[in-house]
Amino acid sequence: MSLSFARALSTIAPLLVLSALALPGPALAAEPALTRARVIELARASPASRVAAAEVAVARAAAGASGALSLENPVIAGAGGVRFNPDGSRPAAAMASLSWPVDLGGQRGARVDAAEAELRAAESAAEDGRRGLVLAALLQHALVIRDERHVELARARRALGDRLLAAAERRRKAGEAPEVDVAVASLQRGRDAAAEAAAQGARDADLAALRVLLGLPATTEPGSRLEGPLVPPEEPPPIAALLEGLAQRTDLRAAAASLDAARARSAREQAARWPTVTVTAQYERDDGANIGTLGLAVPLPLLNANRSGAATAAAEVDVAAARSAAARAAAAGKIQELHARYLATRRALEALTPAAALSEKAATLAARGYELGENDLPSVLLVRREALETQAALLDAEHAHAAAKIELLVAAGRMPR
């Protein structure tokens, strides 16, 4: 190696290293594609899911501390002084006592049962919340896929418009088309460019919303790739199986757990009507004598036997029972609604699919006919408009069917692929 080449290499090498370090993140490590499986994984670990887990941790901590022997603490008391006797003597006197509370009526067991029931209710509510987050993320994922398809349609529309404009200009120069054809084709090209920009903006906005929902940085860089079909390939269970499995729905389990927690709280408040007995041991030193006593302090539940707490807890049981019954009725109706929507969107998609293929072919043939001088521009634009509207209708029908199928699959406890 020559000396001059070595010097040049020593000069260029640091620049290459700095250039590599300055590359943006996606160039160094591409972000994994947002498939449905990854969307589900990220949704379950999203910030909202972590909030639900933290709330469950609060209930778990309360359950762990509910086994205390009593809500009242033992009390140690002491006093000292001087005794003034009639004979003028002044002996020292002192007293020390220990009071130990004892709960009656099974208060400790009722507290433990109520705390554990509230923990189960919190876990069920968190599970239902995660299901809702996963459903929202999957629907947003399908929306972004639809937006990406809209962008592709808009690009194809603009490419076809450029092709018609080029054909109009060529035919005008050849004297085969009037000047108005060029003007109309130019106007159509501007509308096509605006439609493409609008489609890209909608795609970027929905993609940013999806990334925020999943706890990812809200960026619309090209690294945010989406993969997978718009419509999930698997089929939902029959309606009879869906109705038979209603009890396994997370919202119904959460409602049932809330009812159990309300009943446990009512039992806790009923047990709190019993008094807390205090066992007292006392030692006294008085005028040289040692005095020991042992006694009981029993509150009389006459003025306040926790009537307000017991009545309120009993009313909350009625509210929880009503909510549980309403949730069961709503779940059955929701399953019927989702299944009907799924069937309707599937029929609409099946009806539009053949027409969309024919419309794309018709638009291509019409544009080719105009280039060859066989068609006039108004008829080509009419065919093109019908073709684009059919393709857009097909995409909207596909998205509606995908959303209905995703909702039905999640309602059945299945995660779409």
C-alpha positions in Angstrom: 0.0 0.0 0.0 1.4 3.4 -1.0 1.9 6.2 1.5 -0.5 8.5 -0.3 -3.2 5.9 -0.4 -2.8 5.2 3.3 -3.1 8.9 4.0 -6.2 9.2 1.9 -7.8 6.2 3.6 -7.0 7.6 7.1 -8.7 10.8 6.0 -11.8 9.2 4.5 -12.4 6.5 7.2 -13.6 8.9 9.9 -15.9 10.6 7.5 -17.5 7.2 6.6 -17.9 6.4 10.3 -19.6 9.7 11.0 -21.9 9.3 8.0 -23.0 5.9 9.1 -23.7 7.2 12.6 -25.7 10.1 11.1 -28.1 7.7 9.3 -31.7 7.8 10.5 -33.0 5.0 12.7 -35.1 3.2 10.1 -32.0 3.0 7.8 -30.0 1.2 10.5 -32.7 -1.0 11.9 -36.0 -1.3 10.1 -39.1 -1.5 12.3 -40.9 -4.8 12.1 -44.1 -4.8 10.0 -47.4 -4.2 11.8 -49.1 -7.5 11.2 -52.2 -8.4 13.1 -50.2 -10.6 15.4 -47.9 -7.8 16.3 -50.8 -5.3 16.7 -52.4 -7.7 19.2 -49.1 -8.1 21.1 -48.5 -4.3 21.2 -52.0 -3.6 22.3 -51.7 -6.0 25.2 -48.6 -4.1 26.3 -49.8 -0.6 25.5 -49.8 2.2 28.0 -53.6 1.8 28.5 -53.0 -1.9 29.3 -50.3 -1.0 31.8 -52.8 1.4 33.5 -55.2 -1.5 33.9 -52.5 -3.7 35.3 -51.5 -1.0 37.8 -55.1 -0.8 38.9 -55.2 -4.6 39.5 -52.0 -4.2 41.5 -53.8 -1.7 43.8 -56.6 -4.3 44.4 -54.0 -7.0 44.9 -52.2 -4.9 47.5 -55.5 -4.3 49.3 -56.2 -8.0 49.3 -52.8 -8.7 50.8 -53.4 -6.3 53.7 -56.9 -7.4 54.4 -55.9 -10.3 56.7 -55.1 -8.1 59.7 -56.5 -9.4 63.0 -58.3 -6.1 63.6 -58.7 -2.7 62.1 -58.0 -1.2 65.5 -54.5 -1.4 67.0 -53.6 -2.5 70.5 -53.2 0.4 73.0 -50.5 0.7 75.7 -51.2 3.4 78.3 -49.3 4.5 81.4 -49.6 7.1 84.1 -47.6 8.0 87.2 -47.9 10.5 90.1 -47.8 11.0 93.8 -50.4 9.9 96.4 -51.3 12.4 99.1 -52.2 10.4 102.2 -54.0 11.9 105.2 -51.0 11.3 107.4 -48.9 13.6 105.2 -46.9 10.9 103.5 -46.3 11.2 99.7 -45.7 7.7 98.2 -45.2 7.3 94.4 -48.0 5.7 92.4 -47.9 4.4 88.8 -50.2 2.5 86.4 -49.7 0.7 83.1 -52.3 -1.0 80.9 -52.5 -2.9 77.6 -55.8 -3.0 75.6 -56.1 -5.6 72.8 -59.0 -5.4 70.4 -60.8 -8.6 69.3 -63.2 -8.5 66.3 -66.5 -10.5 66.7 -68.9 -11.7 64.1 -66.4 -13.0 61.6 -65.3 -9.4 60.6 -61.8 -10.5 59.6 -63.0 -13.3 57.4 -65.6 -11.0 55.8 -62.9 -8.4 55.1 -60.6 -11.0 53.5 -63.5 -12.4 51.3 -64.5 -8.9 50.2 -60.9 -7.9 49.3 -60.4 -11.1 47.3 -63.7 -10.6 45.5 -62.7 -7.1 44.6 -59.4 -8.3 43.3 -61.2 -10.8 41.1 -63.5 -8.1 39.8 -60.5 -5.8 39.1 -58.8 -8.6 37.2 -62.0 -9.3 35.2 -62.4 -5.6 34.4 -58.8 -5.4 33.3 -59.2 -8.4 31.0 -62.3 -6.9 29.5 -60.5 -3.6 29.0 -57.6 -5.3 27.3 -60.1 -7.0 25.0 -61.5 -3.6 24.1 -58.1 -2.2 23.5 -57.2 -5.1 21.2 -60.4 -4.7 19.3 -59.8 -1.0 18.9 -56.3 -1.6 17.6 -57.4 -4.3 15.2 -60.1 -2.0 13.8 -57.7 0.9 13.4 -55.2 -1.5 11.8 -57.9 -2.5 9.2 -58.7 1.2 8.7 -55.0 2.0 7.8 -54.9 -1.0 5.4 -58.0 0.4 3.7 -56.4 3.8 3.6 -53.3 2.3 2.0 -55.5 0.7 -0.7 -57.2 4.1 -1.2 -53.8 5.6 -1.8 -53.0 2.9 -4.4 -56.3 3.5 -6.2 -55.6 7.3 -6.2 -52.2 6.6 -7.7 -53.7 4.4 -10.4 -56.3 7.1 -11.0 -53.7 9.8 -11.4 -51.6 7.6 -13.7 -54.6 7.0 -15.9 -55.3 10.7 -15.9 -51.7 11.4 -17.0 -52.2 8.9 -19.7 -55.4 10.5 -20.9 -53.8 14.0 -20.8 -50.8 12.8 -22.8 -53.2 11.2 -25.4 -55.3 14.4 -25.6 -52.2 16.6 -26.2 -50.9 14.2 -28.8 -54.3 14.0 -30.6 -54.6 17.8 -30.5 -51.3 18.3 -32.1 -52.3 15.8 -34.8 -55.6 17.6 -35.3 -57.6 14.7 -34.2 -59.0 16.2 -30.9 -60.3 19.7 -30.0 -58.5 22.0 -27.5 -61.3 21.4 -25.0 -60.1 17.8 -24.6 -56.8 19.0 -23.3 -58.5 21.4 -20.9 -60.8 18.8 -19.5 -58.0 16.2 -19.2 -55.9 18.9 -17.4 -58.8 19.6 -15.0 -59.2 15.9 -14.3 -55.5 15.5 -13.7 -55.6 18.3 -11.0 -58.5 16.5 -9.3 -56.7 13.3 -9.4 -53.6 14.8 -7.8 -55.8 16.4 -5.1 -57.5 13.0 -4.4 -54.1 11.3 -4.1 -52.9 14.0 -1.6 -56.1 13.6 0.4 -55.8 9.9 0.5 -52.2 10.1 1.7 -53.1 12.6 4.4 -55.9 10.3 5.7 -53.6 7.3 5.7 -50.9 9.2 7.6 -53.4 10.5 10.2 -54.9 7.1 10.8 -51.4 5.5 10.9 -50.3 8.0 13.6 -53.5 7.3 15.6 -52.7 3.5 15.4 -49.1 4.0 16.5 -50.2 6.1 19.5 -52.8 3.5 20.4 -50.1 0.8 20.4 -47.7 2.9 22.4 -45.3 3.6 19.5 -43.9 7.0 18.5 -46.4 8.9 16.4 -44.5 8.9 13.1 -45.6 8.3 9.6 -42.2 7.3 8.2 -42.0 4.6 5.6 -40.8 2.2 8.3 -44.4 1.8 9.5 -45.2 -1.1 7.1 -48.5 -2.9 7.4 -48.8 -6.5 6.3 -51.7 -8.9 6.1 -55.0 -9.0 4.2 -57.7 -6.5 4.9 -60.3 -9.3 5.6 -59.1 -12.0 8.1 -59.1 -15.4 6.5 -60.7 -17.4 9.3 -64.5 -17.7 9.6 -66.4 -17.0 12.9 -68.3 -19.7 14.7 -72.0 -20.3 13.9 -74.5 -18.1 15.6 -75.7 -21.0 17.8 -72.2 -21.6 19.1 -71.8 -17.8 19.7 -74.9 -17.6 21.8 -74.0 -20.8 23.8 -70.6 -19.3 24.7 -72.0 -16.0 26.0 -70.9 -16.8 29.5 -67.3 -16.8 28.4 -67.4 -13.2 27.2 -65.0 -10.9 29.2 -67.7 -8.3 29.7 -70.1 -10.8 31.2 -67.4 -12.3 33.4 -66.5 -8.8 34.6 -70.2 -8.1 35.4 -70.5 -11.4 37.3 -67.3 -10.6 39.2 -68.6 -7.2 40.1 -71.8 -8.8 41.5 -69.8 -11.2 43.6 -67.7 -8.3 44.9 -70.8 -6.4 45.8 -72.2 -9.3 47.7 -68.9 -9.8 49.5 -68.9 -6.1 50.5 -72.4 -6.4 51.8 -71.3 -9.4 53.9 -68.4 -7.3 55.2 -70.7 -4.4 56.2 -73.1 -6.8 57.9 -70.2 -8.3 59.9 -69.1 -4.8 60.8 -72.4 -4.4 62.8 -70.8 -6.6 65.5 -68.8 -4.7 68.2 -65.1 -5.0 68.6 -64.4 -6.2 72.2 -61.3 -4.9 73.9 -59.4 -7.1 76.4 -57.6 -4.9 79.0 -54.7 -6.0 81.2 -53.7 -3.4 83.8 -50.9 -3.2 86.5 -50.9 -0.6 89.2 -48.3 0.2 91.9 -49.9 2.2 94.7 -48.5 2.9 98.2 -46.2 -0.1 98.0 -48.9 -2.4 96.8 -49.0 -4.2 93.4 -52.4 -4.4 91.8 -53.2 -6.3 88.7 -56.5 -6.3 86.9 -58.0 -7.9 83.7 -61.2 -6.7 82.1 -63.3 -6.3 79.0 -64.6 -3.3 77.2 -67.7 -4.1 75.1 -69.3 -1.3 73.0 -73.1 -1.4 72.8 -74.2 -1.2 69.2 -77.2 0.9 70.0 -76.6 4.3 68.4 -74.6 3.1 65.4 -74.6 -0.5 64.4 -73.2 0.3 60.9 -76.8 0.6 59.6 -75.8 3.1 56.9 -72.9 0.9 55.6 -75.0 -2.3 55.6 -78.0 -0.6 53.8 -75.7 1.0 51.2 -73.9 -2.2 50.5 -77.2 -4.1 50.1 -78.4 -1.5 47.6 -75.1 -1.8 45.7 -75.8 -5.6 45.4 -79.1 -4.7 43.7 -77.3 -2.3 41.3 -74.7 -4.9 40.4 -77.3 -7.6 39.9 -79.2 -5.3 37.5 -76.1 -4.4 35.6 -75.2 -8.1 35.3 -78.6 -8.9 33.9 -78.5 -5.9 31.5 -75.0 -7.0 30.4 -76.3 -10.5 29.6 -79.2 -9.2 27.6 -77.0 -6.7 25.8 -74.4 -9.4 25.0 -77.0 -11.6 23.3 -78.4 -8.7 21.3 -74.9 -7.6 20.3 -74.0 -11.1 19.0 -77.1 -11.1 16.9 -76.3 -7.6 15.6 -72.7 -8.5 14.7 -73.6 -11.7 13.0 -76.3 -10.0 10.9 -73.9 -7.3 9.9 -71.3 -9.9 9.1 -73.7 -11.7 6.8 -74.9 -8.5 5.1 -71.4 -7.2 4.4 -70.3 -10.6 3.1 -73.2 -10.6 0.6 -72.4 -7.0 -0.5 -68.7 -7.9 -1.0 -69.6 -11.0 -3.0 -71.9 -9.0 -5.2 -69.4 -6.2 -5.9 -66.3 -8.4 -6.5 -67.1 -9.4 -10.1 -68.2 -5.9 -11.0 -64.9 -4.4 -9.8 -62.8 -6.6 -12.0 -65.0 -5.7 -15.0 -64.8 -2.0 -14.2 -61.0 -2.0 -14.1 -60.9 -3.7 -17.5 -63.5 -1.3 -18.9 -61.5 1.7 -17.8 -58.4 0.4 -19.4 -60.2 -0.4 -22.7 -61.8 3.0 -22.8 -58.5 4.8 -22.3 -56.9 2.6 -25.0 -59.7 3.4 -27.3 -59.2 7.1 -26.8 -55.5 6.8 -27.5 -56.4 5.0 -30.8 -59.0 7.6 -31.7 -61.9 5.2 -31.3 -63.6 7.0 -28.4 -64.3 10.6 -27.4 -63.0 12.0 -24.1 -66.5 12.5 -22.4 -67.3 8.8 -22.9 -63.9 7.8 -21.6 -64.3 10.0 -18.5 -67.7 8.6 -17.9 -66.5 5.0 -18.0 -63.5 5.9 -15.9 -65.7 7.6 -13.2 -68.0 4.5 -13.1 -64.9 2.3 -12.8 -63.4 4.3 -10.0 -66.6 4.5 -8.1 -67.1 0.8 -8.4 -63.5 0.1 -7.1 -64.0 2.5 -4.2 -67.3 0.9 -3.4 -65.6 -2.5 -3.4 -62.9 -1.3 -1.1 -65.4 0.2 1.3 -67.4 -3.0 1.2 -64.3 -5.0 1.9 -63.4 -2.8 4.8 -67.0 -3.0 6.2 -66.8 -6.8 6.0 -63.4 -6.8 7.6 -64.6 -4.7 10.5 -67.7 -6.8 11.1 -65.7 -10.0 11.0 -63.0 -8.7 13.4 -65.7 -7.6 15.9 -67.4 -11.0 15.6 -64.2 -12.9 16.0 -63.1 -10.9 19.1 -66.6 -11.2 20.5 -66.3 -15.0 20.1 -62.9 -14.9 22.0 -60.8 -15.5 18.9 -58.0 -13.3 17.7 -58.0 -12.7 13.9 -54.8 -13.5 12.0 
